[in-house]
């Protein structure tokens, strides 16, 4: 599991009084725009049975891999936006590709130290 994914999941699981994380699903968009993925077990990190996830929406979408995140933001943002619930969040590690998003959503950029 990628360090950014692990840190984000640890943060979301930290407060048990107001639990924010109920499930975690990994996925990718096919060339046709279908979302394919699988739930991840919190106990051992293993993937469950692969599923077609088209039609589902998510509270938080992570794009943790820099080059892939940039490509998805530049070429598949409309598809990603359709996967987000109202008031959903998109967290991406990308050094580029966010300039055009500011008209679509609020963008917060952070730089590494």
Secondary structure as UniProt FT lines:
FT   HELIX           3..13
FT   TURN            17..18
FT   STRAND          25..29
FT   TURN            31..32
FT   STRAND          35..40
FT   TURN            42..44
FT   STRAND          51..52
FT   TURN            54..55
FT   STRAND          58..63
FT   HELIX           66..75
FT   HELIX           77..83
FT   STRAND          84..92
FT   HELIX           99..103
//
